[in-house]
């Protein structure tokens, strides 16, 4: 009997992946690897690889209104083409960003 593959793969991320590090400080920056977001981005991972706390949120995020991500912690989120911004409570904090499409 032949094997029939009827699996729906419409939600599988398979058209792009990019990763890189960014040094962020006390001014918000967009959470992206290059000059622009990965085309058709669906998923974003942010890892706080620095000594300070980073804060994640929409444009205008601050250390007062953002979601904190402590040193050594990682956050995964389904984002689509939504702009996500990050800011740190220190001047030189390294984050690892992964974008998947």
Secondary structure, DSSP 8 states (H G I E B T S, - for coil): ---------TT---S-EEEEEEEE-SS-EES-SSSS--TT--EEEEEE-SSS-EEEESTT--TTTSEEE-TT-EEEEE-TT---EEEESSSSEEEEEEEE-
